[in-house]
Amino acid sequence: MVRFDGVTRRFGSFTAVDKVSLDIGRGEFFALLGPSGCGKTTLLRMLAGFETPNEGQVLLDGENIVGVPPYERPVNMMFQSYALFPHLTVAGNVAFGLRQEGWTRAAIDARVKDMLALVKLEEFGHRKPHQLSGGQRQRVALARALAKSPKVFLLDEPLGALDKKLRDETQFELMALQQRLGLTFIIVTHDQEEAMTMADRLGVMHAGKLIQVGTPAEIYEEPKTRWVAEFIGDVNLFEGPITGHSGDLASVDTRVGPLVVGRKAGFADGQKVSIAVRPEKIDIAREPFATSENQLHGIVADIAYLGDLSVYKVRDEHGVIVKASVANKDRHASELLHRGDKAFLRFAPEAGVMVQD
Amino acid sequence: MAKPASYDRWYRRVVIAVPYAWLIVFLLVPFLIVLRISVSQSALAQPPYVPVLDLSAGWQGLKDFVAALSFENFKFLFGDWLYVASYLRSLTFAFVSTLILLAIGIPIAYGMARCPQRLQPVLVIAVILPFWTAFLIRIYAWINILQRDGLLNDVLLALGIIDTPATWLATDTAIFIGMVYSYLPFMVLPLYASFERMDDTLLEAAADLGCPRWKAFWLVTLPLALPGVVAGSLLCFIPITGEFVVPDLLGGSDAMFIGQTLWNEFFSNRDWPVASALATVLLAILLVPIVFYQTAQSRALERR
């Protein structure tokens, strides 16, 4: 449906988007995720037509659309600032795109009514944008961009201006909407939680490059690089050279001692790697574990109580801090260990992932 | 942080009182004087009108004064075609000049607002630069340009557009040139302020919704710049209606603007009451666009 083919965009000497190639399927909910300035918005704007790539092609339904002006692309965008026309009413805003297409008055009225019903703003058609709350404005922007039934719907940080509770609600509304309409949604966000919640697949961008594309679970469980592992979720990283392997397992010599993890293609013995282990995959206990591999011990340096889970920061004998999180299934389960207690940590070989440094 | 309420109220009153005092002393009082003269009668005296309020006669003096007032001057104004014609001429010229100013000012202001950010202050200075020279001198310069052997004819002859020198001075064209030249900054600056404030994302949103650039200018840019359009138009229309210097120096002697008629009544005929009546009617006419401007402004403020 949408294909970026070796797309590069430079601003002066700064390369905002660097040889990005990406395929997005029909009806997919795709998220471009990355920190601010990573080029994700520029990539989206090239699809909308506001930026022209210096190199490469942007294809929509197999057709190169580079050079097609934004007003001729069957793509609509919801702007981060919403960009509602302040001199038009809510209904006028939603009707704007339809008027450009020369719809009849009756058809426009019917469509506007449908769209306002879709975003639950039927009562607000005659209001001006400045008379609405932030959440309502966001829904007007949504209705306006969806009114023309675009082939691809682009959302630039759509929830950035909303408060946390409204953001959570809106996430689910957007997902439901996407499933109902069956449109291709491409969302740009710096919020990993948002991207993981909503998207079928996501592309992680860093410094203009697309680093990894995959489902939320793939990205979380199988990060390709150290940067991705650190950007998405919380992670413990242990660096060191691969010392050898037996069967499916490889051993790595790290600062906290030798660790055993699953082997991965593309890594040779002797190569320096990082082992990424998510805190929730590390078990913590007062007593030593029965298995000896991947076992660490240290002193509890800090406990962060987050309600649903507690994160224990354990300092081992080399001074390395290792984070382990435990779900607080029982009430007062968090009182198991206290700061200053000796604690034992352990993770299964398949819980650790080798990543490129 | 709570200040005593009385102090706050006192402070607010003083702040509000300053502009009111200014308006009363320099606007309302002079206007009342003019209004009083306009309902008096011309006389060969010093000052050249009666009645004069004689406060030493007490209550009786005030009664005599009020009884002697008349609206003859206003009736006279509308009975004589000369006065009506100069009102109409002034209003027509002001209206047409404002349209020309809009046609020239909008592209200039829009172009300025689209220029690179660092260039814009320079352009604003360039627009207001003519104010460094006295208005009269600039109009005299135009006499020089427009006269028979002036710069304009020289250029047109050199370009082969005309064969013989044309008459510019003392024509309506000269008046329009002078008006548009003099008032262009008053049109460009408010327009520029409106255009400059525009959010570019709105134009992107318009393009995204299928609206080509030129159309977006009419559908988005111009409606949003409407406060600037209204402000600029009134800033030009109102003073042009009462303009004296430009038509007097650049225009012909055949038809008069209201400003010139006023001057004649006041200084040549020494008929202060009729002159005052003329001024009062002019003010009444101009009050219409001013009130319109006020409501437009308060509506724009509400939108913020």
Contacts between the chains, C-beta under 8 A, distances in Angstrom:
chain1	res1	chain2	res2	distance
A	48	B	208	6.0
A	49	B	207	7.4
A	49	B	208	7.9
A	50	B	204	5.7
A	50	B	207	7.6
A	69	B	207	7.2
A	69	B	212	7.4
A	70	B	204	7.3
A	70	B	207	4.2
A	70	B	208	5.5
A	71	B	206	8.0
A	71	B	207	4.8
A	71	B	208	7.4
A	71	B	209	7.6
A	71	B	210	4.9
A	71	B	211	5.7
A	71	B	212	5.3
A	72	B	210	7.6
A	75	B	208	7.7
A	76	B	208	5.9
A	76	B	209	7.0
A	77	B	205	7.8
A	77	B	208	5.0
A	79	B	201	5.6
A	79	B	204	7.2
A	79	B	205	5.9
A	81	B	199	7.5
A	81	B	201	5.6
A	83	B	199	7.1
A	83	B	201	4.3
A	83	B	202	5.4
A	83	B	204	6.8
A	83	B	205	3.8
A	84	B	205	7.9
A	85	B	202	6.2
A	85	B	205	7.4
A	85	B	206	7.8
A	85	B	220	6.1
A	85	B	224	8.0
A	86	B	224	6.9
A	86	B	303	6.6
A	87	B	220	7.9
A	87	B	223	4.6
A	87	B	224	5.7
A	87	B	226	7.7
A	96	B	206	7.3
A	96	B	209	5.2
A	96	B	211	7.4
A	96	B	219	7.7
A	97	B	209	3.5
A	97	B	210	5.5
A	97	B	211	7.9
A	100	B	209	6.0
A	100	B	210	3.8
A	100	B	211	5.0
A	100	B	215	7.6
A	101	B	210	6.0
A	128	B	303	7.3
A	130	B	303	6.1
A	130	B	304	7.6
A	144	B	209	7.1
A	145	B	208	7.6
A	145	B	209	7.9
A	148	B	209	7.0
A	148	B	210	7.1
